[in-house]
Amino acid sequence: MSAPPDPPPSDWWFQAFPLVPYEKSPPGEKQMLTLVAYDISDPKRLRRVAELCEDYGIRVQYSVFECHLDEDEFADFWLALLARIDESEDRLVAYKIDARCAKETQTAGTMVCSEKVVCYLV
């Protein structure tokens, strides 16, 4: 069975929310695709971590974000994340993926969008 064809360019939904978020703008020369995931036990900390992640990347699952960051951006992001968690109760993980491997990423199914997404229909 072959993969489904790419959606037509006129399909506004897939232009706004591509199946692979980095497909149209792969990581830059000094950037890496960084996959950040978390498991936060306290709702207040969870909200603070999620809001910070939304500033740095694209939500692809409820607690998983894809970020295009260079080393300095990642260092700042990571320190900010550490300041928001309780290391005895919460867990953070970041996987750095180079541009070659990022291009080979495969996805299936629908993408989870942040609750903060707003669509305007004219």
Helices and strands as residue ranges (DSSP letters): H 12-16, E 32-39, H 43-56, E 58-61, E 64-69, H 71-84, E 91-97, H 99-103
